[in-house]
Amino acid sequence: MSTKNVMEQLEKNKIKLTINVSPVQFREGLTYAYNKNKSWFNIPGFRKGKAPRRIIEQMYGKDVFYEDATNFVLPDAYEAALDELQVDPVYKPEIELGNVSEAEGAIFFATVYTRPEAEVDGYHGFTYPKGTSEATEEEIQSALRAEQEKNSRQVSVARPAEKGDIATINFEGFIDGIAFEGGKGTDHDLTLGSGQFIPGFEDQLIGANVGDNVSVNVTFPEDYHSEQFSGKAAIFEVEILDIKGKELPEIDDEFAQDVSEFDTLQEYREDLAKRIHEKKLADLEGYKRRSVMRKLIAASSVDVPEAMYLARLDDMMDDFTRQVQSRGMDIENYMRFAGINEQQLRDGWRKQAKEDVNGVLALEAVAKKEGLSIADEEFVEKMKEMLKGHDNVAQFISEMHPTKRKDIERSIVCEKALDFVMEKAIATDEPLEMDIDLEDDEYNDEE
């Protein structure tokens, strides 16, 4: 059997690797498989786990350990073939097993997609709205209202109930004139308009006063979680015990003292304006870069294999899983509570995944045309920035997997390419609409 790995071009950016594992390597895999599984075999005349490999193979077949042996040798053989043939796959391979024997070794076939190269022209002189980062009066007022809402309190009111009020109620439900189990509650606080109850229930309490008794007519939804009620009409007899409305504090000097470190409303307004300006400045820079990136993507052409988008979606799923876990929740539980599955998450991210992949390929094309690269010294400096506080950056770099280093180098070069395109871009006076999140934690003085 030949020990040479072979590469065959199937179509553009799709290749098939023939990966040969030598008999010596495969025997190492068999030894591993035997040691892993020997304790599972009961062989007459031998204590459990002590039977020699040849005895087990005589009883169960020569290939009894082949599956685990191939799983053991394949990853290293695949990586070695990629390195030897200088292949840069964009996604996990499709593996097919060829002939396998202890005497001749093993053959694997791996079909992979390789990284395409984009074509891009005319990336000098992209335009973007220069915008303004100054805080407007409307934005300041919106920030004040948001803080006012955060400091509101609920108080009992002597008026008809309105949407957004909290109604304290007793209720009992009837179907065909008969009270049903689970349809009764006392002293229940219900926010009108929250959608907590059956559709139509809360709307019929709007306009009611404390002390009123209201007959609420509803129909259970067809997809109601309890089948015995699905699609059935019901009447709820509701007693209004209390109505609480939102009381907002006056926006004045006293308000400023309560919610900030400032003594006057004017000082607090000035501080809000400063922070809005800083956030808009950062957002504006991000918007400019995204605006130019989209124009660069539109000016490029590339045939991207579907596998490359799938790889990006995998990365996004991994990142999202880590975010959920950092909040102390298992990803499966999160999806169950949110009423969503992994495919729905991926479908929602697909547009962004395509933009990310196409953007990177366009930037790589710019970098190639402009001769942009990263020297070893520059890579070390960048890693020092990324690993601030790390005890031994040099050791971290030396132990880094070559694929990981290549990914980091690629991202640094792409950032240099975007900086280059931005330097050649032109600011215009066209209007720019930027929404500032006035309830962002950045505006919370408790931070």
N, C-alpha and C positions, 0 to 999 in steps of 0.2 A: 504493500500500500504506500502511495506517495505521502510524504510528510509536508509537502508544500501547500500552503493555503492559496486559493485561487479566487479571483474576483471576476464576475461576469456582469456586463452592463445589460440590464433587461430593457430599460427605457430611460428617458431623461430623469435624472435624480433618483433612480431606483436600480439597485444592484443586488446580485446574489453572491454570497460568499460561500465557498466550499472550504470548510474548516476541518483540518486533519489532526487527530489526536494520536500521538505515537503509542505503541504498545506499552512502553514504560509508563507514560502518563496515565493510560487507562488502568494499568495494574495498580497504580497508586489509588485510583478511584475505587477499584474493587476492594482493596485493603480497607479503605475508609468505610465502604458500605458494609463489609463483613463486621468490622468492629462496632459499627452503629447498630446492627441488627442481630448479632449472634445470640443475645440474651433472650430473643423471642422463640428460638428453636428448641424443641424437646427431642433429643436424639437418643434412642436407646443405647445404654452403655456409657453415656457421658452425662456429667452434671450440666444442668442448664447453663448455657452460655459458654461452655468449655469445648464444644464440638469443633474440630478443625474445619476450615472452610471447604476443603475438598470433599469431606463427608457430607456436609450440608448440600453441596452442589450435586453430589451423587443422588441424594434422596429427593431434592426439590427441583433439579434441573440446573444446567450449566449457567443459565442466564438469570438465576434467582436474585443476584445482586446487581444486575446490569442497570436497572432504572436509577437506583441511588448513586451508582458509580458515574453514570452519565451526568446526572444533576450536579455531582461534585466537580467534574472536570470541565464542564461546559463554560461556566463564567470566565475562568482564567483563559481558556482556549479562545473564547470570543474576544476578550480584551486584547490578547496577544495578536490575533488576526487583524483587528482594527488598527493596532499600532504598526504591524508589519506592512499592511497594504495602504496605510495612511487614509483610512476611511473615517469620516466625521458624521455619524448617523444622527438624525434629528429625533428619533423615537426608538422605542424598544423593538427588537427584531422579531420577525416571524421565523420560528425555528422548526426545522424538519430533520428528523433523525435518519441517517443513512445506515450503512453496514456497521455492525458493532461485533467485535470479538476480542477475546483476551490475546490471541496470537497476533492480530493485525491492528488492534486499536479501534478507533471510532471515526466516523465521518458525520459531520453536521452540516446542514445547509441553513444559512441565515439570510433572509431577505430583508433589506433595510432601505430606507430613504435617506438620501444625502442632502446636504445643505445647498439650496439653489442660490444663484447669484442674480441680483436684481440689476436692471439697467435703469439709469437715471440721468437726465439731462436738464439743464435750465434751472438749477437750484440756486443761482445767484439772483438776488433781488426779489425774493418772496416778500409780500407785504403783510402787515399785521396792524390792527388798531392799537395805537399807543395808549389810549385810555387815560384815566386819571385815578390817582389813589387818594385824593382828598375826600374826607368824610362829608356827606351831604346832610342837610338838616333832616331830611326824611330818614336817613339811616340812623342818625342820633336819636330821633324820636322813636324809631322802631326798637332800638336798644333799650331805651328808657321804658317803653311799654313791656318789653320782655321781662325786664327786672321787676317791673310793677306786678306783672302776672305771677312771677315766682314768689312774691311777697304778699300775695292776696290771702284772704282767709274766708272761710264759709260762715255765714251768719244767718239765723232764721229771719225770714222776711214775711211781711203781711201784705202779700200781693199774689195774683195768680202765678202758677208755675210757668217757667220759661225754659226753653232748651238750654242745657248746660247746668241747670239747677240740680241739686240733690234732694230728691223726695224720699222721705221716710214713710214706708207704707206697710200695711198689713194686706195680704191678698190670699184668695183661695180660688182655684180653678175648677170648672165644671165642664164635662162633656156629656151632652144629652141630659143635662140636669143632674148628673151624678158627679160628686166630688171625686177627683182621681188622686192616686198616691203621688207624692212629690210635687203637687200643685199648690201647696200652702206655705206661706211664710209670714213671719211677724217681725216688726221693727227692722225691715230691710231697707238699707240705703241704696237708692237707685239713681244714677246720674242720667238725666233725661237726654236722649240723643247719643248715648254711649253704645247702643246696639247690644246691650247685655241680655235683654229679654227678646222674646219672639218678635219678629218684624211687625210693626204696627202697635205694639203694646205701649211703648213709651210715648209715642205721638199722641195717644188718646188721653194722657195725663196732663199734657200741656194745656194751660188755661184753668186747671183745677185749683181750688183753694184748700187751705188746711181745714179739716173737718168734713170735707166732701167725701161722698161714697160714689165711686165711678164704676160702671159696668163696662169692661173692656172686651170687645169682640175681636178675636184673632183666629187665624188658621195656621196650624202647625205646618212648617215647610215639608215638602215631599221627601227631602233628603234628611229629615230630622234624625238625630242619632238614635232615638228610641222608636222602633218600627210601629209599636202599638199606638203612637200618636201621629205618625206621618200622615199629613194631608187632612187631619181632622179639625173641625171647627170647635172652638172652645170659648167659654165666657169666664172672665176673671172678675170677681167682685173685689174691688180695691178701696181701702180706706186710707185717706191722706192724713198722716199724723203730723208731719212737719215738712216745711220747704226751706231749704237753705240756698241762698244765693251768694255769689262771689262779691266780696267787698274789697275794693282796690284802694291802696293807700294813696294819698295825695302826693304828687311829684313836686316836692319842695325841698328846702334845706334839710328839714328833719328826715325826709326820705333818703337824701344823699348820705346823711350821717349814719343811718341804719344799715345801708347796703354797701357802703364803701368806707374808705379811710379819710374822706374829705368832709370839710365842715359846711361847704355850700354846694348848692346845685350847680352853680356855674363851674366850680372846680371839677365836679364830677362829670359834667358835660364835656369839659376840655379833655379830661382823661379818656372818656369814651371815644371822642373824636380821634385822639392820638392812637388808640388801640385799633380802631376801625381802619385808620390810615395804614398802620403797619400790616394788618391782615390783608387789606386790599392790595398793598404793594407786593406782598408775597404771592397772593392769588393772581395778580396781574402778570407777574413774571411767568408763573406756571401757565397761564392762559396763552401768553405770547408764544411760548415754546410749543404748546399743544397745537396752536393755530398753524404755526410754521410746519410742524411735523405732518399735519394732515395734508398740507399742500405738497410736501415732499413725497408723501405716499402716493398722492394723486399723480405726481409727475414721474413716478417710477413704474416699471412693468416687471413682473416676475410670476413665474408659474410655481405656486407654493403647493407642495404635497399636503394632502389632508392630515397626514401623520404629524406634521409640524404644528398644526393647530391643536391636535389632540395632546401633544406634549405640553403646549402652553396651558391648556385647560387642566392637565394633571398638576402642573405647578400651582395654578390658581387654587385648585382644590386642596392641595397640601398646605398652602399658605392660610386658607380659610379655616381648615381643620385646626391648625396651630393657634389661630386667633380664638376660636371657640374654646379650645382646651385651656388657653391662658385665662379664660374667665371661669374655669372650673366646671365646664360642662362637656360631656361626651358628644361627639359629632352626631352619632345616631340618635341620641335623645334630643339634640337640638332640632334635627330635621323632623322628628316625630312631633315635637311641640309646635314647630312652625308650620306643620302640614305641607312639607315639601320634601322631594327626594333628590338624590344626587344628580340625576339627569336634568331635572328642572333647574338646579343651580347652574349646571354646565350650559344649558340652553341660554340662560340669562347672561352668562359671561361670554358667550361666543363672539359677539360683535367686538368686545374689547380685546379678546384673544387674537382675532384677525388683525386688528389695528396694531397690537403689540408686535406680532410676528412680522407683518409687512413693514412696520416702522423700522425694526431692527435691520431687516434686509436692505431697506433703502439707505440707512445710515452706513451700513457696511460697504455699499456701493460707492457712497461719497468718500468714505475713508480710503478705499482702494484707489479711486481716481485722484485724490489729493495727496496720496502717499502718507497718510496718517498712520502712526503705529505707536507702540509703547515700549520703551527701553526697559531693561531689567531694573535699573536704578529708579525709574519712574514708577514701576510696578511696586517696588518695595515702599516707596514714599506713600503711594496710594493705600497700600495695605496698612501702613502705620496709622493713616487717618481713619481707616475703617475699623481698626482694632485698637482704638485708644483704650489704654488701661491694661492691654494684654501684656503679660510678663515677658514673653519671648516671641516677638514677631518673626524673627529669622527662622526659628524652629517651626513655627506654624506654617510658614511658606515652604520650608523644605519637606514637610510631611503632607503637604497638600496634594490631592490626587490631580494628575495632569489634566483630566477633563474639567475639574473644578477650576483650575488655574486658567485654562483656556476660556471658560465662560466668563470669568472675572475680567480677563484681558479684553475680551470682546466687548463687554459692557463699558469698560473705560474708553476704548477706542470709539465706540458709538457715541459716548458723551462728548468726546472731542470733536467728532464729526458734526454733532448737533450744534456745538458752540461755533464751529466754523460757518455753518449755514446761517446761524443767528447773526453773526457778525456781518454777513452779506445781505441780511434782510433789511427792509425799509419800513419805518413806522409811518402810519397814515393817520389822518384825522377822522376816519370813519368812526361812527359811534360804537361803543363797546358796552354791552350790558353784562354786569357782573353782580351776581346775587351774593350778598354777605349773610352768613348764618349768624344772626344776632343772638341766638340762644346757644352758640358754641361755648364749650367750657372755657375757651380763652377769655371770655368776658366775665367769668365767675371769679369774684375777688377772693373766694375762699381757696383758690388754687395756691 
